Amino acid sequence: MKNHYYLIVLLLTGLFAVSCTSDSGQQSGDAGNNANQEAVVPGDPVSDVDGNIYRTVVIGEQEWMAENLKTTAYSNGEPIDYPGDNKAAWRENTSGAYAWYDNDPENGESYGALYNWYAVTNPYGLCPEGWRMPDQDDWLSLTEYVGEQMGNKLKSRRQVGSPYGGEYDTMEHPRWETFSANYGTDEFGFGALPAGNRHASGTFVTKGANALFWSSSEISEAAGFGWYIYHGYYGVDRGHGDKGAGFSVRCIRETN
């Protein structure tokens, strides 16, 4: 476990600092042997201002998008900056920007967009009407509800060598890289996919291996809180990333 922790930190140096592990489960594939999707409670689909339609899922007392956000405009219709392959423009953006992994829109169809933290907190709003960005408390509630083996339970079953076979055992993206002991069971329908991330420097890394999600909570002038799932790890980690980095986004429904 100790060596695995150091591997995580090494992979994310300069981008996403892991601050604590939020799972007390055992590192094994046992959870998947009894996995079922009886706990999946679908919500009503929601659309963004671009017309993209997202599946949703109810987990405990929360309703989450079951797909990564891919809007190219804020909720008021204003376009979000798209620096493309201009790394300097990506690095210098402090108002809000998005990227397709490797600047390829086809990756956006599979994995959604990668947004910097400035887009997440832009006053125009990133999520559809009636939905909002989750904060630290929202993510804590989700992971505590899911419980042990939370990373495996929240991952999509699409994985190289998935023990579920059929359509789930696939080399085609979107999917997780193979790992013998830890694999997606998707017991709650969250369907987390490893969209990778874009460093604040503009470099793209870890598609197929890492799922990094922003929260709206701020840790400092330079960093925001996020949540991290790794293909070879059974848990979910809370950490912080450079506000200029590009992570995935899942919106949560507003409650009265």
C-alpha positions in Angstrom: 0.0 0.0 0.0 2.8 2.4 0.9 4.5 1.8 -2.5 1.2 2.4 -4.2 0.7 5.7 -2.5 4.1 6.9 -3.7 3.2 5.9 -7.2 0.1 8.0 -7.1 2.0 11.1 -5.9 4.7 10.5 -8.5 2.2 10.4 -11.3 0.5 13.6 -10.2 3.5 15.7 -9.3 2.9 19.3 -10.2 -0.7 18.8 -10.9 -2.8 17.1 -8.2 -1.5 16.7 -4.6 -3.2 13.9 -2.8 -3.9 15.1 0.7 -5.8 12.1 2.2 -7.2 8.7 1.4 -11.0 8.6 1.9 -11.5 4.8 1.8 -10.8 2.1 4.4 -11.6 -0.9 2.2 -9.3 -3.7 1.3 -7.2 -3.8 -1.8 -8.7 -6.7 -3.6 -11.1 -7.7 -6.3 -13.5 -9.3 -3.8 -16.1 -6.5 -4.0 -16.6 -7.2 -7.7 -17.4 -10.8 -7.2 -20.7 -9.9 -5.5 -21.3 -6.7 -7.4 -24.7 -6.0 -8.8 -26.6 -3.0 -10.0 -29.7 -3.4 -8.0 -28.7 -0.2 -6.1 -28.8 1.9 -9.3 -31.6 4.5 -9.2 -31.8 6.4 -12.5 -32.8 10.0 -12.4 -34.3 12.2 -15.1 -32.0 13.0 -18.0 -30.7 16.6 -18.2 -29.5 18.7 -21.1 -27.0 21.6 -21.3 -27.1 24.7 -23.4 -25.3 23.0 -26.2 -28.1 20.4 -26.4 -26.0 17.5 -25.0 -28.2 15.1 -22.9 -26.8 13.4 -19.8 -28.0 10.4 -17.9 -28.3 11.0 -14.2 -28.4 8.7 -11.1 -29.7 9.0 -7.6 -27.1 8.0 -4.9 -28.4 8.3 -1.4 -30.0 11.7 -1.1 -28.0 13.2 -4.0 -28.6 13.2 -7.8 -25.5 13.2 -10.0 -24.8 13.4 -13.6 -23.8 9.9 -14.7 -21.6 11.3 -17.5 -18.8 13.8 -17.7 -19.9 17.4 -18.7 -19.0 18.5 -22.2 -20.6 21.8 -22.7 -18.7 24.5 -24.6 -20.8 27.3 -23.2 -21.8 28.6 -19.8 -25.4 28.2 -18.6 -26.2 31.8 -19.9 -25.0 30.9 -23.4 -21.6 32.7 -23.3 -18.9 30.6 -25.0 -16.2 29.2 -22.8 -12.6 30.0 -24.0 -11.0 27.2 -26.0 -7.3 27.7 -26.2 -6.8 24.5 -28.3 -3.2 23.6 -28.9 -2.0 27.1 -27.8 -0.3 26.1 -24.5 0.5 29.7 -23.6 -3.2 30.7 -23.9 -4.1 27.7 -21.7 -1.5 28.6 -19.1 -2.5 32.2 -18.9 -6.2 31.8 -18.8 -7.8 32.9 -15.5 -11.4 33.5 -16.6 -12.4 29.9 -17.6 -11.3 27.5 -20.3 -12.0 24.0 -21.6 -10.1 21.4 -23.6 -10.7 18.2 -25.5 -8.0 15.6 -24.5 -5.2 16.0 -27.1 -7.3 18.7 -28.7 -9.4 16.0 -30.3 -13.2 16.5 -30.2 -13.7 12.7 -30.5 -12.2 12.4 -27.0 -14.8 14.8 -25.9 -17.6 12.5 -27.2 -16.1 9.7 -25.1 -14.8 11.4 -22.0 -16.3 14.8 -21.9 -14.3 18.1 -21.6 -11.5 19.1 -19.3 -12.2 22.4 -17.5 -9.9 24.6 -15.5 -11.0 25.7 -12.1 -11.8 29.2 -13.3 -14.5 27.8 -15.6 -15.9 25.7 -12.7 -16.4 28.9 -10.6 -17.2 31.4 -13.4 -20.2 33.5 -12.3 -22.0 32.6 -15.6 -22.4 29.1 -14.3 -21.1 25.8 -15.8 -23.9 23.4 -15.0 -27.4 23.3 -16.5 -30.2 25.1 -14.9 -31.3 23.4 -11.6 -27.8 21.9 -11.3 -24.6 23.1 -9.7 -20.9 22.3 -9.2 -20.4 19.9 -6.2 -18.4 21.2 -3.3 -16.2 19.3 -0.8 -19.2 18.4 1.4 -21.1 17.0 -1.6 -18.1 14.7 -2.6 -17.7 13.7 1.1 -21.3 12.7 1.3 -21.1 10.7 -1.9 -18.0 8.7 -0.9 -19.2 8.1 2.6 -22.5 6.8 1.3 -20.8 4.4 -1.2 -18.5 3.2 1.5 -15.6 0.7 1.3 -14.1 -0.1 -2.1 -15.7 3.2 -3.2 -13.3 3.7 -6.1 -14.2 0.4 -7.7 -17.9 0.9 -7.0 -17.9 4.3 -8.8 -15.8 3.2 -11.8 -17.4 2.3 -15.1 -17.2 -1.5 -15.8 -15.6 -0.7 -19.2 -12.1 -1.9 -18.6 -9.4 -3.9 -20.4 -9.7 -7.4 -19.1 -12.9 -6.7 -17.1 -14.1 -9.9 -15.4 -17.6 -8.9 -16.5 -16.7 -9.8 -20.0 -18.8 -9.0 -23.1 -19.0 -5.3 -23.9 -17.3 -4.4 -20.6 -14.0 -6.2 -21.5 -12.8 -3.8 -24.2 -9.7 -2.1 -25.6 -11.8 0.6 -27.1 -12.1 4.0 -25.4 -13.8 5.0 -23.2 -12.4 2.4 -20.8 -10.1 1.9 -17.9 -6.7 0.3 -18.2 -6.3 -3.2 -16.9 -5.6 -4.1 -13.3 -5.9 -7.6 -11.9 -7.2 -6.8 -8.4 -9.1 -3.6 -8.9 -11.7 -3.1 -11.5 -14.9 -1.1 -12.0 -18.1 -2.6 -10.6 -20.3 0.5 -11.1 -22.7 -0.5 -8.4 -24.4 2.8 -8.2 -24.4 3.8 -11.8 -22.0 6.7 -11.4 -19.9 5.3 -14.3 -16.7 7.2 -13.6 -14.4 7.2 -16.7 -10.7 8.1 -16.9 -10.6 11.2 -19.0 -7.1 12.0 -17.9 -6.2 15.6 -17.3 -4.4 18.6 -18.8 -1.6 20.1 -16.8 -1.6 23.8 -16.1 1.4 23.8 -18.5 -0.9 22.6 -21.3 0.3 19.0 -21.5 -2.2 16.1 -21.7 -1.7 13.0 -19.6 -3.2 9.8 -18.1 -6.2 9.1 -20.4 -7.5 5.6 -19.5 -5.8 5.6 -16.1 -7.0 8.6 -14.1 -10.3 10.3 -13.4 -9.9 13.7 -11.8 -12.9 15.7 -10.8 -13.1 19.3 -9.7 -15.1 20.5 -6.7 -16.1 24.2 -6.4 -14.2 24.5 -3.1 -11.0 26.5 -3.0 -7.9 25.6 -1.0 -5.7 28.7 -1.8 -5.3 31.5 -4.3 -3.5 29.0 -6.6 -5.3 25.7 -6.0 -8.8 24.2 -5.8 -10.0 20.9 -4.2 -10.7 17.9 -6.4 -11.3 14.1 -6.2 -9.2 11.4 -7.8 -9.8 7.8 -8.9 -7.0 5.7 -10.2 -7.3 2.5 -12.4 -5.2 0.4 -10.1 -6.6 1.7 -6.8 -9.7 0.7 -4.9 -10.4 4.0 -3.2 -11.1 7.7 -3.9 -8.6 10.3 -2.9 -9.2 14.0 -2.0 -6.5 16.3 -3.1 -5.9 19.7 -4.7 -4.8 20.8 -8.1 -3.5 23.9 -9.8 -6.4 26.1 -10.8 -5.0 26.2 -14.3 -5.2 22.4 -14.7 -8.0 20.7 -16.7 -10.1 18.1 -14.9 -13.5 16.5 -15.5 -16.7 17.8 -14.1 -19.8 16.1 -12.8 -22.7 18.3 -11.8 -25.1 17.7 -8.9 -28.8 18.6 -8.8 -29.8 21.6 -6.7 -32.0 20.7 -3.7 -34.6 22.9 -2.1 
